[in-house]
Amino acid sequence: MTSDYLPKRPAAERNSGVILNLLKDILPPTGTVLEISSGTGQHAAYFSSALAPRFWQPSEFDPALINTIDMWRNHSNSDFFLSPIILDVCRKVWPIEKIKPNAPITSIVNINMIHIAPWEACLGLLAGAGRVLKKDGILYIYGPFKRGHKHNSLGNKKFDLSLKEKNPSWGIRNIEDIEKAAMNNNLLLEKIEEMPVNNKSLVFRKLR
Ligand SMILES: C[S@@+](CC[C@H](N)C(=O)[O-])C[C@H]1O[C@@H](n2cnc3c(N)ncnc32)[C@H](O)[C@@H]1O
């Protein structure tokens, strides 16, 4: 059935295939994948069908998007695409910590959020991943990043400036700062993968 009528983001349309290829390699083979900031839900639909038997738990900060994610869920009609929940990474306790999922959360996926939110959201993501994941659980973060406080392209430098104009607390994050904050939550940065259009994938493993 056509998905033409469903809300889509162009960036999510473009990056789904390359991200899926990497997720197939790095995600634990079973359990639940908790997606943070699912946006429209189009990633959830695409990834949940391709990554079964893992369950896909979408979540969103913006309550208005829950309905949209549900539209994608109905369209996909998959038992592995779970009902979306509201989740703000900055909360000291995430709602998922209070409910027992059918299958344990073995990984967390977050795409294109930490530069379009205050630094506290990145810290909240890492703290929450530290609480929710068990030993060897995987945290995957995708987006544009700086390394050694330097941009990897003129395009990302301009993008960073445009983000800060919209909101001074937003901006492209520095990998070393994320790595340090992750270690405070027992998350080891295990892999940095170059992705198209000057993006990167960061893969963290929970140490204990
Ligand atoms: C650019 S969108 C990316 C959405 C989706 N991951 C994608 O790739 O299409 C950024 C998302 O971050 C979410 N977000 C912002 N602040 C957040 C927070 N504190 N906790 C969880 N999500 C947040 C927004 O609601 C928005 O859906």
The ligand as an SDF file (V2000), in Angstrom:
LIG
                    3D

 27 29  0  0  0  0  0  0  0  0999 V2000
   15.2860   16.9390   13.4740 C   0  0  0  0  0  0  0  0  0  0  0  0
   14.1280   16.0450   14.4130 S   0  0  0  0  0  0  0  0  0  0  0  0
   14.6840   14.3870   14.0840 C   0  0  0  0  0  0  0  0  0  0  0  0
   13.5700   13.4030   14.1360 C   0  0  0  0  0  0  0  0  0  0  0  0
   13.8960   12.0050   13.6290 C   0  0  0  0  0  0  0  0  0  0  0  0
   14.8230   11.3260   14.5050 N   0  0  0  0  0  0  0  0  0  0  0  0
   14.4240   12.0510   12.2110 C   0  0  0  0  0  0  0  0  0  0  0  0
   15.6010   11.7390   11.9880 O   0  0  0  0  0  0  0  0  0  0  0  0
   13.6480   12.3890   11.3160 O   0  0  0  0  0  0  0  0  0  0  0  0
   14.6370   16.3240   16.1010 C   0  0  0  0  0  0  0  0  0  0  0  0
   13.7290   15.6490   17.1030 C   0  0  0  0  0  0  0  0  0  0  0  0
   14.2690   15.7930   18.4050 O   0  0  0  0  0  0  0  0  0  0  0  0
   13.1810   15.8240   19.3050 C   0  0  0  0  0  0  0  0  0  0  0  0
   13.6110   16.3570   20.6150 N   0  0  0  0  0  0  0  0  0  0  0  0
   13.9410   17.6220   20.9170 C   0  0  0  0  0  0  0  0  0  0  0  0
   14.1950   17.7470   22.2330 N   0  0  0  0  0  0  0  0  0  0  0  0
   14.0270   16.5110   22.7810 C   0  0  0  0  0  0  0  0  0  0  0  0
   14.0990   15.9970   24.1100 C   0  0  0  0  0  0  0  0  0  0  0  0
   14.4170   16.7820   25.1490 N   0  0  0  0  0  0  0  0  0  0  0  0
   13.8500   14.6690   24.3120 N   0  0  0  0  0  0  0  0  0  0  0  0
   13.5400   13.8630   23.2760 C   0  0  0  0  0  0  0  0  0  0  0  0
   13.4350   14.2940   21.9870 N   0  0  0  0  0  0  0  0  0  0  0  0
   13.6550   15.6150   21.7490 C   0  0  0  0  0  0  0  0  0  0  0  0
   12.1520   16.7020   18.5860 C   0  0  0  0  0  0  0  0  0  0  0  0
   10.8450   16.5340   19.0920 O   0  0  0  0  0  0  0  0  0  0  0  0
   12.3110   16.2290   17.1440 C   0  0  0  0  0  0  0  0  0  0  0  0
   11.3930   15.2020   16.8050 O   0  0  0  0  0  0  0  0  0  0  0  0
  1  2  1  0
  2  3  1  0
  2 10  1  0
  3  4  1  0
  4  5  1  0
  5  6  1  0
  5  7  1  0
  7  8  2  0
  7  9  1  0
 10 11  1  0
 11 12  1  0
 11 26  1  0
 12 13  1  0
 13 14  1  0
 13 24  1  0
 14 15  1  0
 14 23  1  0
 15 16  2  0
 16 17  1  0
 17 18  1  0
 17 23  2  0
 18 19  1  0
 18 20  2  0
 20 21  1  0
 21 22  2  0
 22 23  1  0
 24 25  1  0
 24 26  1  0
 26 27  1  0
M  CHG  2   2   1   9  -1
M  END
$$$$
